[in-house]
Amino acid sequence: MEEFQIIDNCLMVKLPEEVDHYRAAYICENADKYILQEGVQHVVFDFEDTRFMDSSGIGIIMGRYRKISCFGGKVYVIHVDRQIQRMFAISGLNKVVEVLA
């Protein structure tokens, strides 16, 4: 399941095995709550356990990017496999978020 944790002013979001429309609303709602209530500076999405992501995953990241960038923050992604990295490239998401190795 999803896991939200604050580490050094960063919201760490560990994504589930499948990121789909069903889980997107829950992830967005909780991430937004942390961003607004805890005043985090950056958001890091961890894809270590993720094996499937549909277009709603792109929406999750873009929405949090729009929200955190209003406060001068950034969005990072870690542990991205080749397939999800390809989705980032096709969608242009890799131009607005930083993919860390």
VEXZA-915475 format. One line per 8 residues: number of its first residue (from 1); for each residue x, y, z of C-alpha. Coordinates in pm, 1 decimal. Layout:
! VEXZA-915475
NUM> X,Y,Z | ...
This chain:
! VEXZA-915475
1> 0.0,0.0,0.0 | 100.4,364.5,-26.5 | 318.3,511.7,240.9 | 363.5,879.3,325.0 | 655.2,1001.1,533.5 | 821.5,1336.6,595.1 | 1200.7,1337.7,597.6 | 1395.6,1665.7,615.9
9> 1120.1,1886.2,469.6 | 1052.5,1634.5,190.6 | 736.4,1433.0,151.5 | 832.1,1078.2,58.7 | 553.7,888.9,-119.2 | 615.5,516.8,-161.6 | 387.6,412.1,-444.2 | 206.4,76.9,-460.3
17> 268.9,-207.2,-704.9 | -9.0,-77.6,-932.0 | -70.6,294.4,-978.4 | -411.5,321.5,-1141.6 | -725.4,534.9,-1134.6 | -854.4,348.5,-828.7 | -554.2,442.8,-614.4 | -489.0,785.6,-769.5
25> -754.7,976.7,-571.9 | -625.8,839.0,-239.9 | -263.7,921.2,-324.8 | -348.8,1274.3,-445.0 | -568.3,1351.6,-145.5 | -310.4,1239.8,109.6 | -11.1,1395.6,-67.1 | -197.1,1727.7,-92.5
33> -281.1,1712.1,277.6 | 87.5,1672.6,366.2 | 194.2,1946.3,123.8 | -55.1,2198.6,259.7 | -59.5,2108.7,630.5 | 304.3,2017.3,688.5 | 461.1,2280.3,462.1 | 701.5,2040.3,293.3
41> 939.5,2188.0,35.1 | 976.8,1892.7,-202.2 | 798.2,1571.2,-295.4 | 978.6,1246.0,-374.2 | 783.7,963.7,-539.6 | 941.3,621.3,-484.5 | 859.2,371.1,-760.3 | 1060.4,83.5,-611.3
49> 758.9,-148.6,-577.1 | 566.4,-19.1,-880.2 | 525.7,-260.2,-1171.2 | 229.5,-93.4,-1346.7 | 126.8,267.9,-1394.1 | -146.9,405.4,-1618.6 | -209.4,767.4,-1717.4 | -353.3,847.0,-1374.6
57> 1.7,807.4,-1238.4 | 112.9,1088.1,-1466.0 | -176.9,1293.8,-1332.4 | -71.7,1228.3,-972.5 | 278.2,1356.8,-1038.3 | 173.0,1654.8,-1254.0 | -83.5,1767.0,-996.8 | 165.8,1754.5,-711.7
65> 422.3,1931.8,-931.1 | 176.8,2217.8,-995.4 | 95.8,2242.2,-625.3 | 451.2,2224.7,-484.2 | 598.5,2453.0,-752.1 | 366.6,2731.0,-628.4 | 571.7,2720.6,-307.5 | 905.0,2703.0,-492.4
73> 943.8,2328.8,-437.0 | 1038.8,2044.5,-670.0 | 921.2,1692.5,-744.4 | 1165.9,1404.7,-769.9 | 1117.5,1039.9,-861.9 | 1337.9,750.4,-756.1 | 1367.1,380.0,-838.2 | 1198.1,420.9,-1177.6
81> 1213.1,112.9,-1401.6 | 1265.2,128.9,-1778.0 | 895.6,103.3,-1865.1 | 787.7,386.6,-1635.6 | 1086.1,596.3,-1745.9 | 962.5,551.6,-2103.5 | 615.6,677.9,-2000.4 | 783.2,983.0,-1846.3
89> 967.2,1053.0,-2171.6 | 658.9,1006.3,-2392.6 | 442.4,1227.4,-2170.5 | 711.6,1494.2,-2125.5 | 700.1,1441.9,-1749.5 | 1078.2,1399.2,-1741.5 | 1103.7,1771.0,-1830.0 | 926.6,1885.8,-1511.4
97> 1038.8,1629.6,-1254.4 | 1389.5,1514.8,-1178.7 | 1457.2,1143.3,-1208.7 | 1716.1,1039.4,-952.4 | 1910.7,717.2,-990.7
